[in-house]
Amino acid sequence: MQRIIDTHCHLDGEEYGSDRAETIARAVAAGVQRMFVPAIDLPSSRRILELCQQYPGTLYPMIGLHPEEVRSDWREVLQEMHELLISHLPPLTPHSSSPISHSSPLTPHSSPPTTHLSPLRP
């Protein structure tokens, strides 16, 4: 069977309300192994994190603010998204000697960290 990764699917949408589970099951049966679900704002970030927790190993959240959703309070919204995401992260282990801080505030245009993280496995 062909292995497929769907890199952009809005499974949190209202149109999937009545058959979301069946839609995900059909995708998995067709060979889709992972699905990345993008947020566009803070409410969708909350929905997506909750949805992805129901399908671990299959659905993965992409948390962010869509350019069309940017308002004057964008800094506060991004900070809230950051805190929301951190609260849903599994324990992480660094693959380098760089210290990792999950409590640092978001700063626009900052360089991405160079440390690679992966979930701890029992």
MOTAVEN-V791339 format. One record per run of one state. SS is the DSSP state (hx for helix, st for strand, lp for the rest). FROM is the first residue (numbers start at 1). LEN is the number of residues. If there is no record, write none. Layout:
SS	FROM	LEN
SS	FROM	LEN
This chain:
lp	1	3
st	4	3
lp	7	7
hx	14	3
lp	17	3
hx	20	10
lp	30	2
st	32	7
lp	39	3
hx	42	13
lp	55	4
st	59	4
lp	63	4
hx	67	3
lp	70	4
hx	74	15
lp	89	3
st	92	3
lp	95	22
st	117	3
lp	120	3
